[in-house]
Amino acid sequence: VGIKIGQPVVAGEGILVGTVAKVEKDIAMVRLINDNQSKIAATILNRDGSLGVVEGGYGLSVRMNFIPRNEEVFIGDKIITSGLEPNIPRGLLIGEVAVAENEAYQPFQQAVLTTITDLSKLTIVSILISN
């Protein structure tokens, strides 16, 4: 069992920081969650268990998009992986809500997230492999 594209990359005690984007003989490239091509299925740990997609590409911030408008999202709510995509288990911590944006004319609401770890200062990460 080796490293494969799409496997989750974590720091510390299960904090998702990215996914494997490319694998070569002795090296693996990681796409961090703030990358503009990063999309991760996620859940908010709120009363509704709101589902959405965490996306990078917003400068220093990461956003969760496609949150149903009728669900309550509060500053400080924790965001975890939903387990709805292959290779990425449910429950890896992604971040917490810094700003909730629920505008009347939009079909979904979105949230700006604060990541749990500083993505610019990563030195040691782990890759979760599955059998």
Steps between C-alpha positions, in 0.01 A plus 500: 500500500658825389423867469226584249352818356209629707614365837461744791802682642477589867696692759498441874208300635290460184490856364442486124749724317469362145491201271760317293501661154786317327717197575845430359770244589627657825273801543136593542361845420229634731218735404424708809138579587554870419605416140260624232456142370421353843144383568411288805156366599436627853251514786439773756470373856175690556143396579426430132826321416519735202677362194704702254828522312815656644687680223828686481603777264385799704843638586580412858150382585314177439124494443224248542248536217163342417369507857117482497354848571249382762765351732653697787873563481678681785845647546717240672316197357753226423534359147600136440530274198163343419622159385302537176799469269736210437820472708405778745341373822240691699619703796828661396501855635521770231433826683232714655257763376639855516223670299162364385356656183130436436380746236135500400557492124746206509380137471750385768684657790874484546746534785853636520709258705799533726731202457609325820867504405706761314535348152806715424696352791454126447813293557377147575185343355359148472316332216205277592514190284219251467509134405 
